[in-house]
Amino acid sequence: MQINQINPGTAFHRSPNRIIATLFGAVYVLVGLLGFFWVNGVPFAGPGDGSNAILGIFEVNPLHNIAHLLIGSALLIAGAGTAASARAANSTVGALYLLLGIVGFFLTAPDGGRSPVNFLSLNVPDHILHLASALLLLATGLGADHGATRDREQPEPEAQHV
């Protein structure tokens, strides 16, 4: 066994769940950080006036950014862990994003998203992105690394030195 081996589970490059969790986690953390540049004059929780849109498309507020930071961090931690933990995180976050993507259309439909009920400052492009994220996370979480469980994961075989 190698002393510098961080995780004795399924190798990172052999686990689609670990790869997807890490990639999505990094993107969500980055978006969460960048989002703070678009929240001047926007309430902590609640809809903005449209000027709070990243790239002029995705509306954010400080609470929405914090949610992205927390979700991204959870995915990064899971991606750094075992394939089983990444699979669980991808499936859970995917299910939550699926729910948010569907419910979001109902939250923003009556008044274009300007109601106080829209506490995350969501808009239609957000819903579409959340649904796309949900599909990719769920497809990976439910479809890959089926044999990965905490008890069954084994370290990679050590390279034979000749």
Secondary structure, DSSP 8 states (H G I E B T S, - for coil): --TT-S--SS-GGG-HHHHHHHHHHHHHHHHHHHHGGG-TT--SSS---SS-EETTTEE--HHHHHHHHHHHHHHHHHHHS-HHHHHHHHHHHHHHHHHHHHHHHHHHTTTTT-STT-TT---HHHHHHHHHHHHHHHHHHHHS-TT--TTT----------
